[in-house]
Amino acid sequence: MGRAAAAVRGGEIVSIKTAWPEVVGWDGMSAVMKIHRDRADVRVEVHSVGESVPPGFDGERVLVFLNDDNAATVAQTPVVG
């Protein structure tokens, strides 16, 4: 589930995950753990909805935006960038 991009690893073309729509509504910690399991090569940044983030694309970063609710649930699909 989610978007994927092609990459070369070990001389082979492989598909790597670039989006995690399945974690929308999950608690933030569970979402971060899922993203790390899928892509250990990226860093996950957690922010509140509406918080400003550094501009520009970063292929080694996944932004996770959390709702301001008691469970701190994921508000939108986390993506690489």
N, C-alpha and C positions, 0 to 999 in steps of 0.2 A: 504494500500500500504506500502511496506517496510518489512523488516525482523521483526520477533517477537520472543520472548522467553517466556517460561512458568515460572510463579511465583505463590507463594501461598500468597493470601491476604484474610484475614478474614476466614481462613480455607478452601477456595476454590482455585482451580487452575485456574489462569487467564492468558491470553496472554498479554504481554506487548511489546510495539513497541521498536525496537532497531536500526532502520535505517529509513531515510527520503529521498528516491530518488526523491520524487515529488518536493522537494524544490530546486533542482539543476537548476540554472538559475534565481532564485528569488533574490530580493535584500536581503541583510543580515538581516536587522531588521525584515522583514516579516518572514524569515526562523526561526529566533530565537523565535519569538512569536508563530509560529506553533509548534515548538518543545516543548516549555514550556506548551502549551495547552495540548499536547499529553502526556507529561511526566514531571509533576511538581516536581518530585522527583530527577531530574538530574540537574546539572549545565551545562550551555552551554558556551564553550570557543570559541571565534572568533579569527581566525588567518589569515594572508595573506598566499597565496600559496607560498611554499618554506620556510616559517618561521619554525624554530625548535620549537618543543613542548616537554614537559616533557615525558620521556620514560615510558613504561609500560602500562598495562591495568588498567583502572579505571572504574568500573561499574557504577559510579555515575557521569560520565562526557560524554558530547557529544562535539566532535570537529567539528567546522564549518570552512571551508577554503574558503576565498573570493578571487575572481579575482581582479587584480589591474586595474580595469576599472572604468569609471565614476559612474556606478551604484553600484559598489562593490557587484557583483553577486556571488552566491554560485557556487564554481568551481567543487565540487565533493560531492558525497552522504555523508551527516553527519551520523555518527554511534556512538553508545555507545562504549566507550573504552578510 
